[in-house]
Amino acid sequence: MIVKKGKVYLIGAGPGDPGLFTLKGVQCLKRADVVIYDHLVSEEILAHAQTSVRMIYAGKEGGKHTLTQDQINHALVDEAEKGLVVARLKGGDPFIFGRGGEEVEFLAGKGIPFEIVPGVTSAIAVPAYAGIPLTHRSHASTVAFITGHEDPTKEESRIEWKSLSGIETLVFLMGVKNLPNITSSLMAAGKSPETPAALIRWGTTAEQETLVGNLANLAQLAKTRGFKPPSILVVGSVVSLHPILNWFETKPLFGRGVVITRPEAQTEEFLDLLHAEGARTYLFPTIKIAPPENFGDLDQAVASIDAYDWLIFTSANAVRFFFQRLQESAKDLRDLKGIRICAIGPTTARQIENHGIAVDLVPEVFTSEGILDALKNQDMSGKRVLIPRAGKARDVLPHGLMQTGARVDCITAYRTVPSGRKKAELDGLIKEGLVDVITFTSPSTVENFIKIMGEDYPLPPTVKIACIGPVTAEATRKAGLNVDILQERYTVPALVQRLVQYFSAP
């Protein structure tokens, strides 16, 4: 009998931006049976783990520990001794003021195999996102990283303040609570009170905030502004470059809270584009995509696919379910030879092309009406047309095709069903003033939003509504909501650009 041997991966999760999580970190996280993670590890990073993984929260909030360090050490050993692969996720880099060295010391003492996966430390990444280079030929050739929160059990500080006074750039981690002591100690050691200094809060995230002052006034400025952890303190003349190099906080959607109501499985592109523009994103899917109650009609259509002249897809979801059933049937891609393929828009077309199938027609306007217009020069009389689609869909397309003499079969390929999300989830965000815009990408997202929030939900005027296409906009207005932002083009990239234009306008 072979006994599975456990192992611990000590992984740095980076400073906050999930895009800064390393490829090696992703690989190791995917191997894990158990994940033990800290407070600042984002949901986006945790999503890389297997769905079957067991999650153990070990974070510290407001000075209160969910698990003590001793409990964390023993948990790592206990899980590994069961023969499990353990991912220990720590914010930033585990060996930069992260107590990672203590944890692997304990593992080594117990004979537990381990690997270290370095992370992007906030000491470097956060100043970079604030446009503050830690070294610069005109400003600084030396840099030091210092904890702003020493072990409280030590009788005296190990920080050599006099030595630090000669280093050109100083970066303090976890230093907000001790900021008055840090600044006064540096000035007492010889640093000029006029030395530029900056606090950067929630660095690399859409909540990032930078406070610039000098050693003499920064502590008071922070008190006045109510600056709280997690924050990085940077001291040195490089801070003076912040107004010039501040690239992240000047993004067009920086700090804007955007709610996404489309199904969670379809949000990847939307999230990536919004994050690229600096937005804060909140997933609040009002619907989810489900298979039809039975596949009988779709399977029958697939079985007789060679009888059709046209195959029209009005959504990427229809593509997914159609090709899934085709793959599971006695048919294959070769049976689509000779059938003309129409896709309602470029996203749907890409999904089809990913299966190695060429798309014959994409309308200029990505609507059912657009498809009808694109087909008006085609002889459709007597042609058999298959439209796999949602269970509830507009009849504009099939009715229009039948008027041309086409024989049309509309088959339910999938259903949209309520997501199960609760009103309180979004209501809390709105009441906290964190939401700037709610996006709708289909009439069904609107309808289920109303079902969740209620017809009389008092949406504040500060919260705007953005819609893709006139059909969704019409459904939104019928639901009693104002449409503040409308993108006529039916694509997510176009909607994001419309949001940029709206919020960039003077």
C-alpha positions as CSV (number, residue, x, y, z in Angstrom):
1,M,0.0,0.0,0.0
2,I,1.4,3.4,-1.0
3,V,0.8,6.1,1.5
4,K,0.2,9.5,0.0
5,K,2.7,12.0,1.4
6,G,1.5,15.4,2.3
7,K,3.2,18.7,1.4
8,V,2.8,22.4,2.1
9,Y,3.2,25.1,-0.4
10,L,3.8,28.5,1.2
11,I,2.5,30.9,-1.4
12,G,2.7,34.6,-1.6
13,A,-0.7,35.9,-2.9
14,G,0.7,39.3,-3.9
15,P,-0.4,42.8,-2.8
16,G,-4.1,42.8,-3.8
17,D,-4.5,43.0,-7.5
18,P,-5.3,39.4,-8.5
19,G,-3.4,40.0,-11.8
20,L,-0.2,40.1,-9.8
21,F,-0.6,36.6,-8.4
22,T,2.2,34.4,-10.0
23,L,1.8,31.6,-12.5
24,K,3.6,29.3,-10.1
25,G,1.2,30.3,-7.3
26,V,-1.8,29.3,-9.6
27,Q,-0.2,26.0,-10.4
28,C,0.4,25.1,-6.7
29,L,-3.0,26.3,-5.7
30,K,-4.6,24.0,-8.2
31,R,-2.9,21.0,-6.7
32,A,-4.1,21.8,-3.1
33,D,-6.5,19.6,-1.1
34,V,-6.6,22.2,1.6
35,V,-6.2,26.0,1.5
36,I,-5.3,28.0,4.6
37,Y,-5.5,31.7,3.7
38,D,-5.1,35.1,5.2
39,H,-7.4,38.1,5.4
40,L,-6.1,40.1,2.3
41,V,-6.3,37.1,-0.1
42,S,-8.9,38.0,-2.7
43,E,-11.8,35.8,-3.9
44,E,-10.4,36.0,-7.4
45,I,-7.2,34.3,-6.3
46,L,-9.1,31.7,-4.2
47,A,-11.1,30.8,-7.3
48,H,-8.0,29.2,-8.9
49,A,-8.3,26.3,-6.4
50,Q,-10.3,23.2,-7.1
51,T,-14.0,23.3,-6.4
52,S,-13.6,20.4,-4.0
53,V,-10.9,22.1,-1.9
54,R,-11.4,22.7,1.8
55,M,-10.9,26.3,2.8
56,I,-9.6,27.4,6.2
57,Y,-9.7,31.1,7.0
58,A,-6.7,32.2,9.2
59,G,-6.9,35.9,8.8
60,K,-6.5,38.8,11.2
61,E,-8.9,41.7,11.2
62,G,-8.8,44.7,13.5
63,G,-6.1,43.1,15.5
64,K,-8.2,40.0,16.2
65,H,-6.8,36.6,15.1
66,T,-9.1,34.0,13.7
67,L,-6.3,31.5,14.4
68,T,-3.2,32.2,16.5
69,Q,0.1,31.7,14.8
70,D,0.6,28.5,16.9
71,Q,-2.7,27.2,15.7
72,I,-1.8,27.9,12.1
73,N,1.5,26.1,12.5
74,H,-0.2,23.0,13.9
75,A,-3.0,23.1,11.3
76,L,-0.3,23.0,8.5
77,V,1.3,20.0,10.1
78,D,-2.0,18.2,10.9
79,E,-3.3,18.5,7.3
80,A,0.0,17.5,5.7
81,E,0.3,14.5,8.0
82,K,-3.0,13.3,6.6
83,G,-1.3,13.0,3.2
84,L,-2.9,16.2,1.9
85,V,-1.4,18.9,-0.2
86,V,-1.8,22.2,1.6
87,A,-1.6,25.6,0.1
88,R,-0.8,28.3,2.7
89,L,-1.7,31.6,1.1
90,K,-0.2,34.7,2.6
91,G,-0.6,38.3,1.4
92,G,2.3,39.8,-0.4
93,D,5.5,37.8,-0.1
94,P,5.6,35.3,2.8
95,F,9.2,36.1,3.6
96,I,8.7,39.9,3.8
97,F,7.3,40.6,7.2
98,G,4.8,37.7,6.7
99,R,6.0,35.3,9.4
100,G,6.5,32.8,6.6
101,G,10.0,31.9,7.9
102,E,8.4,30.9,11.3
103,E,5.9,28.7,9.6
104,V,8.4,26.7,7.5
105,E,10.7,26.5,10.5
106,F,8.0,24.7,12.3
107,L,7.3,22.5,9.2
108,A,11.0,21.6,8.9
109,G,11.1,20.7,12.6
110,K,8.2,18.2,12.1
111,G,9.7,16.7,8.9
112,I,7.0,18.1,6.6
113,P,8.0,18.7,3.0
114,F,7.4,22.2,1.8
115,E,8.1,24.6,-1.0
116,I,8.3,28.4,-1.0
117,V,6.5,30.3,-3.8
118,P,7.5,33.9,-3.6
119,G,4.8,36.6,-4.1
120,V,5.0,40.2,-5.3
121,T,5.5,42.1,-2.1
122,S,3.4,45.1,-1.4
123,A,6.6,46.9,-0.4
124,I,7.5,47.2,-4.1
125,A,4.1,46.8,-5.9
126,V,2.1,49.4,-3.9
127,P,4.5,52.3,-4.5
128,A,4.7,51.3,-8.1
129,Y,0.9,51.6,-8.4
130,A,1.1,55.0,-6.8
131,G,3.7,56.2,-9.4
132,I,6.6,56.2,-6.8
133,P,9.7,54.5,-8.0
134,L,11.8,53.3,-5.1
135,T,15.0,54.0,-6.9
136,H,15.7,56.7,-9.4
137,R,19.0,58.0,-10.8
138,S,18.1,61.5,-9.8
139,H,16.7,60.7,-6.4
140,A,17.7,57.4,-4.8
141,S,20.3,54.7,-5.1
142,T,19.5,53.0,-1.8
143,V,16.2,51.6,-0.3
144,A,15.3,49.8,2.9
145,F,12.2,47.9,3.9
146,I,11.2,48.2,7.6
147,T,8.4,46.8,9.6
148,G,6.1,49.5,11.1
149,H,4.8,47.0,13.6
150,E,7.6,45.3,15.6
151,D,7.0,42.3,17.8
152,P,5.3,43.9,20.9
153,T,7.0,41.4,23.2
154,K,10.5,42.8,22.4
155,E,11.9,44.9,25.2
156,E,13.5,47.4,22.8
157,S,13.3,48.2,19.1
158,R,15.8,46.6,16.7
159,I,15.4,49.4,14.3
160,E,18.6,51.5,13.9
161,W,17.0,54.9,13.3
162,K,20.3,56.6,12.9
163,S,21.4,54.2,10.2
164,L,18.1,54.6,8.4
165,S,18.6,58.4,8.2
166,G,21.2,57.9,5.5
167,I,19.1,55.7,3.3
168,E,17.4,57.6,0.5
169,T,14.1,55.6,0.2
170,L,12.4,54.0,3.2
171,V,9.4,51.7,3.0
172,F,7.5,50.9,6.1
173,L,4.9,48.1,6.1
174,M,2.0,48.0,8.6
175,G,3.0,51.4,10.0
176,V,-0.2,53.4,10.2
177,K,-0.8,52.9,13.9
178,N,2.8,53.8,14.7
179,L,3.1,56.6,12.2
180,P,3.7,59.5,14.8
181,N,6.5,57.4,16.4
182,I,8.0,56.5,13.0
183,T,8.1,60.1,11.7
184,S,9.3,61.6,14.9
185,S,12.1,58.9,15.2
186,L,13.3,59.6,11.7
187,M,13.4,63.4,12.3
188,A,15.2,62.8,15.6
189,A,17.8,60.7,13.8
190,G,18.5,63.4,11.3
191,K,16.0,63.2,8.5
192,S,14.8,66.6,7.4
193,P,11.2,67.4,8.4
194,E,10.7,68.5,4.7
195,T,11.5,65.0,3.4
196,P,8.5,63.9,1.2
197,A,6.5,61.1,2.6
198,A,3.4,59.2,1.4
199,L,0.8,56.8,2.8
200,I,-0.8,54.4,0.2
201,R,-3.9,52.6,1.4
202,W,-5.3,49.5,-0.2
203,G,-2.6,49.6,-2.8
204,T,-3.0,47.9,-6.2
205,T,-6.8,47.7,-5.8
206,A,-9.6,50.0,-7.0
207,E,-9.8,51.3,-3.4
208,Q,-6.2,52.6,-3.6
209,E,-5.8,56.0,-1.9
210,T,-2.5,58.0,-1.7
211,L,-1.9,60.7,0.9
212,V,1.2,62.9,0.2
213,G,2.9,65.1,2.8
214,N,6.3,65.3,4.5
215,L,7.8,63.9,7.7
216,A,6.6,66.9,9.7
217,N,2.9,66.8,8.7
218,L,2.0,63.4,7.4
219,A,0.9,62.0,10.8
220,Q,-1.5,64.8,11.3
221,L,-2.8,64.6,7.7
222,A,-3.4,60.9,8.2
223,K,-5.3,61.5,11.4
224,T,-7.4,64.2,9.8
225,R,-8.2,62.0,6.8
226,G,-8.9,58.9,8.9
227,F,-6.2,56.8,7.2
228,K,-6.4,53.2,8.3
229,P,-4.6,49.9,7.6
230,P,-3.7,48.3,5.3
231,S,-1.3,51.1,4.3
232,I,2.3,51.4,3.1
233,L,4.5,54.3,4.2
234,V,7.2,55.6,1.7
235,V,9.7,58.2,2.8
236,G,12.2,59.9,0.4
237,S,12.5,62.4,-2.4
238,V,11.1,59.7,-4.9
239,V,7.6,60.6,-3.4
240,S,7.8,63.9,-5.3
241,L,7.4,61.9,-8.5
242,H,3.9,60.8,-7.5
243,P,2.0,63.7,-9.2
244,I,3.9,63.1,-12.5
245,L,3.9,59.3,-12.5
246,N,0.5,58.6,-11.0
247,W,-0.9,56.2,-13.6
248,F,-3.2,53.9,-11.7
249,E,-5.4,56.4,-9.8
250,T,-6.0,58.4,-12.9
251,K,-7.6,55.6,-14.9
252,P,-11.0,56.6,-16.3
253,L,-13.1,54.3,-14.1
254,F,-10.8,54.3,-11.1
255,G,-12.8,53.8,-7.9
256,R,-16.1,53.5,-9.7
257,G,-18.3,50.7,-8.4
258,V,-19.8,48.7,-11.2
259,V,-22.4,46.0,-10.6
260,I,-22.5,43.1,-13.0
261,T,-25.8,41.3,-13.2
262,R,-25.1,38.8,-16.0
263,P,-24.5,35.1,-15.2
264,E,-21.3,34.6,-13.2
265,A,-19.9,32.1,-15.8
266,Q,-20.0,34.9,-18.4
267,T,-18.3,37.6,-16.5
268,E,-14.6,37.0,-17.2
269,E,-14.2,39.4,-20.1
270,F,-16.4,42.0,-18.5
271,L,-14.3,41.9,-15.3
272,D,-11.0,42.0,-17.1
273,L,-12.1,45.1,-19.2
274,L,-13.5,46.9,-16.2
275,H,-10.4,46.2,-14.0
276,A,-8.2,47.5,-16.9
277,E,-10.0,50.8,-16.6
278,G,-9.7,50.9,-12.8
279,A,-13.2,50.0,-11.8
280,R,-14.3,48.3,-8.6
281,T,-16.5,45.4,-9.6
282,Y,-19.3,43.7,-7.7
283,L,-20.8,40.4,-9.0
284,F,-24.5,40.3,-8.5
285,P,-25.8,37.8,-11.1
286,T,-29.6,37.9,-11.3
287,I,-29.8,34.8,-13.5
288,K,-27.9,31.7,-14.1
289,I,-27.8,29.5,-17.2
290,A,-29.4,26.1,-16.9
291,P,-30.0,23.2,-19.3
292,P,-33.5,22.7,-20.6
293,E,-35.8,20.6,-18.5
294,N,-35.1,17.9,-21.1
295,F,-32.9,17.7,-24.2
296,G,-35.4,15.7,-26.3
297,D,-36.2,18.5,-28.8
298,L,-32.6,19.6,-29.1
299,D,-31.3,16.0,-29.5
300,Q,-33.9,15.3,-32.2
301,A,-32.9,18.5,-34.1
302,V,-29.2,17.4,-33.8
303,A,-30.1,13.9,-35.1
304,S,-31.7,15.4,-38.2
305,I,-29.2,18.3,-38.6
306,D,-28.4,17.5,-42.2
307,A,-32.0,18.4,-43.1
308,Y,-31.3,22.1,-42.3
309,D,-30.1,24.8,-44.6
310,W,-29.4,27.5,-42.0
311,L,-28.2,27.3,-38.4
312,I,-28.7,30.5,-36.5
313,F,-27.2,31.2,-33.1
314,T,-28.5,34.2,-31.1
315,S,-26.2,33.7,-28.1
316,A,-23.0,32.2,-27.0
317,N,-25.0,30.0,-24.5
318,A,-26.9,28.5,-27.4
319,V,-23.6,27.6,-29.1
320,R,-22.3,26.0,-25.9
321,F,-25.3,23.7,-25.4
322,F,-25.7,22.9,-29.1
323,F,-22.2,21.7,-29.6
324,Q,-22.2,19.8,-26.3
325,R,-25.2,17.8,-27.5
326,L,-23.7,17.4,-31.0
327,Q,-20.5,16.0,-29.4
328,E,-22.6,13.6,-27.2
329,S,-24.7,12.4,-30.2
330,A,-23.9,10.1,-33.1
331,K,-23.2,13.2,-35.2
332,D,-20.0,15.3,-35.4
333,L,-18.7,18.5,-37.0
334,R,-18.6,16.9,-40.4
335,D,-22.4,16.7,-40.4
336,L,-22.6,20.5,-40.4
337,K,-21.0,20.6,-43.9
338,G,-23.2,22.5,-46.3
339,I,-25.2,24.2,-43.6
340,R,-24.8,28.0,-43.5
341,I,-24.0,29.4,-40.1
342,C,-25.2,32.8,-38.8
343,A,-24.1,34.3,-35.5
344,I,-25.8,37.3,-33.9
345,G,-22.6,39.0,-33.0
346,P,-18.8,38.7,-32.8
347,T,-18.7,37.1,-29.4
348,T,-21.1,34.3,-30.5
349,A,-19.1,34.0,-33.7
350,R,-15.9,33.4,-31.8
351,Q,-17.6,30.7,-29.8
352,I,-18.6,28.9,-33.0
353,E,-15.2,29.4,-34.6
354,N,-13.5,27.9,-31.5
355,H,-15.1,24.6,-32.6
356,G,-13.4,24.9,-36.0
357,I,-16.6,26.0,-37.8
358,A,-16.6,29.0,-40.1
359,V,-19.3,31.5,-39.7
360,D,-21.0,32.6,-42.9
361,L,-23.0,35.6,-41.6
362,V,-22.7,38.2,-38.8
363,P,-25.1,41.1,-39.1
364,E,-24.0,44.7,-38.8
365,V,-26.5,45.2,-36.0
366,F,-26.3,42.5,-33.3
367,T,-30.1,41.9,-32.9
368,S,-32.8,39.7,-34.3
369,E,-33.8,42.6,-36.4
370,G,-30.2,42.9,-37.6
371,I,-30.2,39.2,-38.7
372,L,-33.4,39.7,-40.6
373,D,-31.9,42.7,-42.4
374,A,-28.7,40.8,-43.2
375,L,-30.8,37.9,-44.7
376,K,-33.1,40.1,-46.8
377,N,-31.0,39.5,-50.0
378,Q,-31.0,35.7,-49.4
379,D,-33.6,33.5,-50.9
380,M,-35.1,31.9,-47.8
381,S,-38.2,30.5,-49.4
382,G,-38.6,26.8,-48.5
383,K,-35.3,26.9,-46.6
384,R,-35.2,25.0,-43.3
385,V,-33.8,27.0,-40.4
386,L,-32.8,25.8,-36.9
387,I,-32.6,28.3,-34.1
388,P,-31.3,26.9,-30.8
389,R,-32.1,29.5,-28.2
390,A,-33.2,30.3,-24.6
391,G,-36.5,28.9,-23.4
392,K,-37.9,32.4,-23.2
393,A,-37.0,34.5,-26.2
394,R,-38.5,37.1,-28.5
395,D,-40.3,35.8,-31.5
396,V,-39.2,38.6,-33.8
397,L,-36.6,36.4,-35.6
398,P,-38.7,33.3,-36.3
399,H,-41.8,35.3,-37.3
400,G,-39.7,37.4,-39.7
401,L,-38.1,34.4,-41.2
402,M,-41.4,32.6,-41.7
403,Q,-42.7,35.7,-43.6
404,T,-39.9,35.1,-46.1
405,G,-41.2,31.5,-46.7
406,A,-38.6,29.8,-44.5
407,R,-39.5,26.8,-42.4
408,V,-38.2,27.6,-38.9
409,D,-37.6,25.3,-35.9
410,C,-37.0,27.1,-32.6
411,I,-35.5,24.7,-30.1
412,T,-34.9,25.3,-26.4
413,A,-31.1,24.8,-25.9
414,Y,-31.0,26.4,-22.4
415,R,-32.9,28.3,-19.8
416,T,-32.3,31.3,-17.7
417,V,-33.3,30.8,-14.1
418,P,-33.1,32.9,-10.9
419,S,-29.6,33.1,-9.5
420,G,-30.6,32.8,-5.8
421,R,-28.9,36.0,-4.8
422,K,-30.4,38.0,-2.0
423,K,-31.5,41.6,-1.9
424,A,-29.4,42.3,1.2
425,E,-26.2,41.6,-0.7
426,L,-26.6,44.5,-3.1
427,D,-28.7,46.7,-0.8
428,G,-25.8,46.9,1.6
429,L,-23.3,48.0,-1.1
430,I,-25.7,50.7,-2.3
431,K,-26.4,52.0,1.2
432,E,-22.6,52.2,1.8
433,G,-22.3,54.4,-1.3
434,L,-20.1,51.9,-3.1
435,V,-22.2,51.5,-6.3
436,D,-22.0,54.0,-9.1
437,V,-23.6,52.0,-11.9
438,I,-25.6,48.8,-12.4
439,T,-25.2,47.1,-15.8
440,F,-27.8,45.0,-17.6
441,T,-26.9,42.9,-20.6
442,S,-30.2,41.2,-21.4
443,P,-34.0,41.6,-20.6
444,S,-33.8,38.6,-18.3
445,T,-31.1,40.2,-16.1
446,V,-33.5,43.2,-15.7
447,E,-36.6,41.1,-15.0
448,N,-34.8,39.0,-12.3
449,F,-33.2,42.1,-10.8
450,I,-36.7,43.5,-10.2
451,K,-37.8,40.1,-8.7
452,I,-34.8,40.2,-6.3
453,M,-34.8,43.9,-5.3
454,G,-38.6,44.5,-5.6
455,E,-40.6,46.8,-7.9
456,D,-40.5,49.6,-5.4
457,Y,-36.8,49.4,-4.4
458,P,-35.7,53.1,-3.9
459,L,-32.6,53.2,-6.1
460,P,-30.7,56.4,-5.3
461,P,-30.3,58.9,-8.1
462,T,-26.5,58.6,-7.7
463,V,-26.7,55.0,-9.0
464,K,-26.8,55.0,-12.8
465,I,-28.2,52.2,-15.0
466,A,-26.2,51.1,-18.1
467,C,-27.7,48.8,-20.8
468,I,-26.5,46.9,-23.8
469,G,-28.8,47.5,-26.7
470,P,-32.2,49.0,-27.2
471,V,-34.0,45.7,-26.4
472,T,-32.5,45.6,-22.9
473,A,-33.0,49.3,-22.5
474,E,-36.7,48.9,-23.4
475,A,-37.1,46.1,-20.8
476,T,-35.4,48.3,-18.2
477,R,-37.7,51.2,-18.8
478,K,-40.8,48.9,-18.7
479,A,-39.5,47.8,-15.3
480,G,-39.7,51.4,-14.1
481,L,-36.0,52.1,-14.1
482,N,-34.2,55.0,-15.9
483,V,-31.6,54.2,-18.5
484,D,-28.7,56.6,-18.0
485,I,-26.1,54.9,-20.2
486,L,-27.0,53.1,-23.4
487,Q,-24.6,51.3,-25.7
488,E,-26.3,50.4,-29.0
489,R,-23.7,48.0,-30.0
490,Y,-24.3,44.6,-28.4
491,T,-20.8,43.8,-27.1
492,V,-19.3,44.0,-23.6
493,P,-16.1,45.8,-24.8
494,A,-18.4,48.5,-26.4
495,L,-20.4,48.8,-23.1
496,V,-17.2,49.3,-21.1
497,Q,-16.0,52.0,-23.5
498,R,-19.4,53.7,-23.2
499,L,-19.0,53.7,-19.4
500,V,-15.5,55.2,-19.8
501,Q,-17.0,58.0,-22.0
502,Y,-19.8,58.7,-19.6
503,F,-17.7,58.9,-16.5
504,S,-14.9,60.8,-18.3
505,A,-17.2,63.6,-19.5
506,P,-16.7,66.9,-17.8
